[in-house]
């Protein structure tokens, strides 16, 4: 009851724009959740080999990576409301097209369109929330936002997997059942544009100009500082993207290939991982208060590594499930803290491009690792292929965490030495 009361109070404290965005994002993420669990299985049901899934993921990720920077630049200058509406509407339409595409060319075309328009929500969400909230609210707001995204995906993934199994048990073929569920997911994402129509645009805040003898020279260090911070965030995220791209898009195939579980079981398992991530994200702000935001990010990421490796090596389904759940929760719990660090260290007029560049780096990892993952599976087989990919991901995560810590660690202020003349004489 305390938790419900706390969430209700927090909801009423947010302004109308944030509440409408949350409603829209819930619809959008329900559709995305259905696709994240079932679309790989739909491609498999059409008779394609595993390398086709890798190719589609790479094509979609590359399209997303290519549009990230243009969208970031546009969002820093244009109406974020309009861009969100366009993203929701056309993502939903592309999802509906993907539900019925079966030819190789059609699959690739719709993958490109989905990758392009899904990028709108990915890029604009953080800057949009930042401009509608005060600095003191941001870390908690980002945690709630990330938790809500996962909760909506839980609804989509569980509901989608369950509905597909129900349809198949009722006599509907596997392909048709998946098409029906994917169509429903596309409609849900498309409907996300309706709450966004009620959002009011927030005027862009002009950059503050401090009195200085030469304003142009005063602005130059701030500009350089923004781009230096952006380059650091981008480098760290690129390593995470490489590691994630080897494993995350194929987790549903990992469980079906290694353990031969049903669609419902896969949907429930991935959804449980999202639920645990929600809990860990709610804990994240409290850990950040105790050890600092940067240390909290590194702690979460490093604690996830033993569970990642255990998932890759085990042949026991229960152990794989438990280790997957903890890896999912710990690794993703750092995301809202990272968003808060980035927003605090980069000026408002460059938050869109900053978010787009870090997301571009992440998606480039996914785009390049798809064929690598498929090659490793075809070369080493279903067991050792996954072992190699999980181990490679672990090494990349270690490198990313170390780089992130040394670039962004909070340095403790050096205590001033006492003046030998005025300092009190204290007996030992």
C-alpha positions in Angstrom: 0.0 0.0 0.0 2.9 2.4 0.8 4.4 1.6 -2.7 1.1 2.3 -4.4 0.6 5.5 -2.4 4.1 6.6 -3.3 3.7 5.9 -7.0 0.3 7.7 -7.0 1.8 10.8 -5.3 4.7 10.9 -7.7 2.4 10.6 -10.7 0.3 13.6 -9.5 3.5 15.6 -8.9 4.5 15.3 -12.6 3.3 17.8 -15.1 0.6 17.0 -17.7 3.2 16.5 -20.5 5.1 13.9 -18.6 1.9 11.9 -17.8 0.7 12.0 -21.4 4.1 10.9 -22.6 4.1 8.0 -20.1 0.6 6.8 -21.4 1.8 7.0 -25.0 5.0 5.2 -24.2 3.1 2.4 -22.5 1.2 1.7 -25.7 4.3 2.0 -27.8 6.3 -0.4 -25.6 3.5 -3.0 -25.5 3.8 -3.4 -29.2 7.6 -3.4 -29.1 7.4 -6.1 -26.4 5.4 -8.4 -28.6 7.8 -8.0 -31.5 10.9 -8.5 -29.3 9.8 -11.9 -28.2 8.0 -13.2 -31.3 9.4 -11.7 -34.4 12.6 -13.9 -34.5 10.3 -16.9 -34.0 8.1 -15.8 -36.9 11.1 -15.6 -39.2 12.1 -19.1 -38.1 8.5 -20.3 -38.7 8.7 -19.0 -42.3 11.5 -21.5 -42.9 14.5 -19.2 -42.8 17.8 -20.2 -41.2 19.3 -18.5 -38.1 21.5 -16.3 -40.3 18.4 -14.6 -41.6 17.5 -13.4 -38.1 21.0 -12.1 -37.8 20.8 -10.3 -41.1 17.4 -8.7 -40.2 18.7 -7.5 -36.8 21.7 -6.0 -38.5 19.8 -4.2 -41.2 17.3 -2.8 -38.7 20.0 -1.8 -36.3 22.0 -0.1 -39.1 19.0 1.8 -40.2 18.4 3.0 -36.6 22.0 3.9 -36.2 22.0 6.0 -39.4 18.9 8.0 -38.4 20.0 8.6 -34.8 22.2 11.6 -35.4 19.9 13.5 -37.8 17.0 13.0 -35.4 19.1 14.2 -32.5 20.0 17.4 -34.4 16.5 18.0 -35.5 15.0 17.4 -32.0 17.3 20.0 -30.5 15.8 22.6 -32.9 12.3 21.4 -33.8 9.2 20.3 -31.9 9.8 17.1 -30.0 6.0 16.5 -29.8 5.7 16.4 -33.6 8.7 14.0 -33.9 7.2 11.7 -31.2 3.9 11.6 -33.1 5.6 10.7 -36.3 7.7 8.0 -34.6 4.7 6.4 -33.0 2.4 6.4 -36.0 4.9 5.1 -38.5 6.5 2.6 -36.2 3.1 1.0 -35.7 2.4 1.0 -39.4 5.8 -0.6 -40.1 5.1 -3.3 -37.4 1.7 -4.1 -39.1 3.6 -4.5 -42.4 6.1 -6.8 -40.8 3.4 -9.0 -39.5 2.5 -10.1 -43.0 5.8 -9.8 -44.9 7.2 -13.1 -45.9 9.5 -12.6 -48.8 13.2 -11.7 -48.2 13.0 -8.3 -49.9 9.8 -7.3 -47.9 11.3 -8.5 -44.7 14.4 -6.3 -45.3 12.3 -3.2 -46.4 10.1 -3.3 -43.3 13.1 -3.9 -41.1 14.6 -0.7 -42.4 11.4 1.3 -41.9 10.9 -0.1 -38.3 14.5 0.7 -37.5 14.1 4.3 -38.8 11.0 5.2 -36.9 11.6 3.4 -33.7 14.6 5.6 -33.3 12.4 8.6 -32.7 11.2 7.4 -29.3 14.7 6.1 -28.4 16.4 9.4 -29.0 13.8 11.9 -27.9 12.5 10.3 -24.7 15.4 11.4 -22.4 15.7 15.0 -23.7 11.9 15.4 -23.6 11.7 14.3 -20.0 14.7 16.4 -19.0 13.1 19.6 -20.4 9.8 18.9 -18.6 11.4 18.2 -15.2 13.7 19.9 -12.7 17.2 18.6 -12.1 16.2 17.2 -8.6 13.5 15.1 -10.3 15.5 13.7 -13.1 17.2 10.6 -11.7 14.0 9.3 -10.1 12.0 10.2 -13.3 14.5 8.4 -15.5 14.2 5.4 -13.2 10.4 5.4 -13.4 10.6 5.9 -17.1 12.9 2.9 -17.7 10.8 0.8 -15.3 7.6 1.7 -17.1 9.2 0.8 -20.5 10.1 -2.6 -19.1 6.7 -3.1 -17.4 4.9 -2.3 -20.7 7.2 -4.7 -22.6 6.4 -7.4 -19.9 2.7 -7.0 -20.8 3.5 -7.2 -24.5 5.8 -10.2 -24.3 3.8 -12.3 -21.8 0.5 -11.4 -23.6 1.9 -12.0 -27.0 3.5 -15.4 -26.2 0.4 -16.6 -24.4 -2.0 -15.4 -27.1 0.1 -17.1 -29.8 0.0 -20.4 -27.9 -3.7 -20.1 -27.3 -4.3 -19.6 -31.0 -2.2 -22.5 -31.9 -4.0 -24.8 -29.4 -7.3 -23.6 -31.0 -6.1 -25.0 -34.3 -4.5 -21.9 -35.9 -1.2 -22.6 -37.6 2.0 -21.3 -36.1 2.6 -18.7 -38.8 -1.0 -17.3 -38.7 -1.0 -17.2 -34.9 2.2 -15.2 -34.9 0.9 -12.9 -37.6 -2.2 -12.1 -35.6 -0.3 -11.3 -32.5 2.3 -9.2 -34.3 -0.5 -7.3 -36.0 -2.0 -6.5 -32.6 1.4 -5.3 -31.4 1.6 -3.0 -34.4 -1.9 -1.5 -33.7 -0.9 -0.8 -30.0 2.3 1.0 -31.1 0.4 3.0 -33.7 -2.2 4.2 -31.1 0.5 5.8 -29.0 0.2 8.9 -31.2 -3.2 9.7 -29.7 -2.1 10.9 -26.2 0.8 12.8 -27.8 -1.7 15.0 -29.7 -2.6 16.5 -26.3 0.9 17.3 -25.3 1.9 21.0 -25.2 5.2 22.1 -26.7 7.8 23.4 -24.3 9.7 26.5 -25.5 13.3 25.7 -26.1 15.4 27.3 -23.4 18.0 29.7 -24.8 21.6 29.0 -23.7 22.5 31.1 -20.7 25.1 33.7 -21.5 27.3 34.8 -18.6 28.7 38.4 -18.7 32.2 38.2 -20.1 34.5 40.5 -21.9 34.3 38.3 -25.0 31.1 36.2 -25.1 32.3 34.2 -28.1 35.5 33.1 -26.4 33.5 32.3 -23.2 31.1 30.0 -25.1 34.0 28.1 -26.7 35.1 26.2 -23.6 31.5 25.2 -22.9 31.1 23.9 -26.4 34.3 22.0 -26.3 33.4 20.5 -22.9 30.1 19.3 -24.3 31.7 17.5 -27.2 34.4 16.0 -25.1 31.8 14.6 -22.7 29.7 13.3 -25.7 32.7 11.5 -27.2 33.4 9.8 -23.9 29.9 8.6 -23.4 29.9 7.4 -27.1 33.1 5.4 -26.7 31.8 3.6 -23.6 28.4 2.9 -25.2 30.0 1.5 -28.3 31.7 -1.3 -26.3 28.4 -2.1 -24.5 26.7 -2.2 -27.9 29.2 -4.7 -29.3 28.8 -7.0 -26.3 25.0 -6.7 -26.2 24.7 -7.2 -29.9 26.2 -10.7 -29.6 23.7 -11.9 -27.1 20.6 -9.9 -26.3 18.7 -10.0 -29.7 19.0 -13.8 -29.7 18.1 -14.7 -26.1 14.7 -16.1 -27.2 16.4 -18.3 -29.8 19.0 -19.4 -27.2 16.3 -20.8 -24.9 14.3 -22.4 -27.7 17.4 -23.9 -29.3 19.2 -25.2 -26.2 16.2 -26.2 -24.0 13.3 -26.6 -26.5 10.8 -24.6 -24.4 7.4 -23.2 -25.6 6.6 -19.7 -26.8 4.7 -19.0 -23.6 7.7 -20.1 -21.4 10.1 -17.9 -23.4 7.7 -14.9 -23.1 7.2 -15.5 -19.3 11.0 -15.9 -18.7 11.9 -12.7 -20.6 9.1 -10.9 -18.9 10.3 -12.0 -15.5 13.7 -10.6 -16.4 12.0 -7.3 -17.1 10.2 -7.5 -13.7 13.5 -8.0 -11.9 15.0 -5.2 -13.8 12.2 -2.9 -12.8 12.9 -3.7 -9.1 16.6 -3.1 -9.6 16.0 0.2 -11.3 13.9 1.4 -8.4 16.9 0.5 -6.1 19.3 2.2 -8.4 18.8 5.8 -7.1 19.3 4.7 -3.5 22.6 3.0 -4.4 23.7 6.0 -6.4 23.1 8.2 -3.3 25.3 6.0 -1.2 28.3 5.3 -3.6 27.9 7.9 -6.3 26.3 7.6 -9.7 29.3 6.5 -11.6 30.3 3.8 -9.1 26.7 2.6 -9.1 26.8 2.1 -12.8 30.1 0.1 -12.6 28.9 -2.0 -9.7 25.7 -3.0 -11.5 27.5 -3.9 -14.7 30.3 -5.9 -13.0 27.9 -7.8 -10.8 26.1 -9.0 -13.9 29.1 -10.7 -15.4 29.1 -14.0 -13.4 25.5 -14.6 -14.3 26.2 -13.8 -17.9 28.9 -16.5 -18.1 26.8 -19.0 -16.2 24.0 -18.6 -18.7 26.3 -19.3 -21.6 27.9 -22.4 -20.1 25.0 -24.2 -18.3 22.9 -27.0 -19.8 20.5 -27.0 -16.9 17.3 -25.0 -17.6 16.6 -23.8 -14.1 20.2 -22.5 -13.7 20.0 -20.8 -17.1 16.7 -19.1 -16.0 18.0 -17.8 -12.7 21.3 -16.6 -14.1 19.5 -14.9 -17.0 17.2 -13.1 -14.7 20.0 -11.7 -12.5 22.1 -10.7 -15.5 19.1 -8.9 -17.1 18.3 -7.1 -13.9 21.8 -6.0 -12.9 23.0 -4.9 -16.3 19.9 -2.9 -17.2 19.6 -1.3 -13.8 22.4 1.1 -14.7 20.6 2.6 -17.7 18.6 5.4 -15.9 21.6 6.3 -13.8 23.7 6.7 -17.0 21.0 8.9 -18.5 21.0 11.1 -15.5 24.8 11.4 -15.6 24.7 12.3 -19.3 21.9 14.9 -18.8 23.8 16.6 -15.9 27.1 16.8 -17.8 25.8 18.1 -21.1 24.0 21.4 -21.7 20.3 21.4 -22.8 21.0 22.5 -26.3 23.1 19.4 -27.0 21.2 16.7 -25.2 19.4 15.5 -28.3 22.6 15.0 -30.3 24.3 13.5 -27.2 21.6 10.9 -26.8 21.6 10.2 -30.5 25.3 9.6 -30.7 25.4 7.3 -27.7 22.4 5.4 -29.1 24.1 5.3 -32.6 27.2 3.7 -31.0 25.1 1.1 -29.3 23.1 0.3 -32.4 26.3 0.1 -34.5 27.3 -2.7 -32.1 24.1 -4.5 -32.8 24.4 -3.9 -36.5 27.9 -5.3 -36.8 27.6 -8.2 -34.3 24.6 -9.9 -35.9 26.6 -11.7 -38.7 29.4 -12.5 -36.2 26.9 -14.2 -33.9 25.4 -16.2 -36.8 28.9 -17.2 -38.0 29.9 -18.4 -34.5 26.8 -20.5 -34.1 27.2 -22.1 -37.6 30.9 -22.7 -36.9 30.9 -24.0 -33.3 27.3 -25.4 -33.0 24.4 -24.6 -30.7 26.3 -25.1 -27.5 29.9 -23.9 -28.0 28.6 -21.1 -30.3 26.6 -19.6 -27.5 29.5 -20.2 -25.0 31.9 -18.2 -27.2 29.4 -15.3 -27.8 28.6 -15.0 -24.1 32.3 -15.0 -23.2 33.1 -12.3 -25.8 30.2 -10.2 -24.4 31.7 -10.6 -20.9 35.1 -9.3 -22.0 33.5 -6.3 -23.8 31.4 -5.4 -20.7 34.5 -5.4 -18.5 36.3 -3.1 -20.9 33.3 -0.8 -21.1 32.9 -0.6 -17.3 36.6 0.1 -16.8 36.5 2.8 -19.4 33.4 4.4 -18.0 34.8 4.5 -14.5 38.1 6.1 -15.4 36.5 8.7 -17.6 33.6 9.7 -15.3 34.6 8.8 -11.8 33.7 11.4 -9.1 37.0 12.8 -7.7 36.8 13.5 -4.0 37.7 17.1 -3.1 41.2 17.5 -1.6 41.0 18.7 2.0 42.8 22.0 2.5 46.0 21.7 4.6 45.8 23.6 7.9 47.8 26.8 8.1 50.9 26.1 10.3 50.6 29.6 11.8 46.9 29.8 12.6 46.1 26.1 13.1 45.3 25.2 16.7 47.9 23.4 18.6 46.4 20.0 19.4 48.2 17.6 21.7 48.7 14.1 20.3 
